[in-house]
Amino acid sequence: MRKVSANISIDPKLKEDATMLLAQFGLDFSTAITLFLQQTVREKKIPFEIRLEVPNKETEEALAEYPEMKKNKKKYKRYSSFDEILKEVD
């Protein structure tokens, strides 16, 4: 298949981040754009989502606390219901 060049303007940091992520999927930048456009044309919509399941910083911190909390249960307040938690927060 004959190919043509297309120039796009994007933020350099976005391209760098995307290139690094795409490499984890075994894709280069050009191939990923081609896949996106092929699927868009085929499905007549934004077609797919490719992402790594990475918890955000807050979730990572909470997960890191869990072993300590499990090991030393008496150091941490426990609740009998979600309503009880909400009452304390309000």
Residue, then its C-alpha position, 0 to 999 in steps of 0.5 A: m500500500r502506498k503511504v503519504s506523510a502527514n504532519i501533526s503538531i502536538d506538545p513535545k512532552l505529550k509525544e514523548d509520553a505517548t511514545m513511551l507508553l505505546a512502546q509498552f504495547g509494542l507499537d511505534f507512534s506512526t503505527a498507533i496513529t494508523l490503527f486509530l484512523q483505520q478503526t475510526v473510519r471502520e466504526k464511524k466513531i472514536p473506536f477503542e481505548i488502550r491503557l494501562e491500569v495504573p492506580n493514582k498516587e492517592t490509591e497507591e498510598a492507601l494500598a501501601e498503608y494496608p499491610e500496616m493497618k492489617k498487622n496493627k488493627k488496634k491502632y486504627k479506628r473501625y466502623s460498623s457501617f458506612d453511615e457511621i463514617l459519614k457522620e464522623v466526616d460531616 
